[in-house]
Amino acid sequence: LLSLSDADIRRYVEAHLRSSAKPLLDQLFAREQAADGGETNLLRMARIPALLTGFIFLYRSSPHNTLPASLGALYKRLLPSMWVWWWLAQAPIAVA
């Protein structure tokens, strides 16, 4: 799998969120480190482009919530949100 660098993550998030990217980037690059001294699980997951896209989608849907810190929690929040967006996109538009 392609692993994104810190600079790649920043560029990707800024391209999608423009001026509202800072709070999401702050969550992804939190100064806290994992117990083993490495990077946090959140940043480790953000290095995978598909998961980073999921974080961006969740952030856009609810910018005031914290991001899920595990893959299971990400899918648990992402799938229902995506289903609602898909359902709304399929709804007929009433023209008056």
Secondary structure, DSSP 8 states (H G I E B T S, - for coil): -----HHHHHHHHHHHHGGG-HHHHHHHT-S---TTSS--HHHHHHTSHHHHHHHHHHHHH-TTS---SSHHHHHHHHHHHHHHHHHHHHS-----
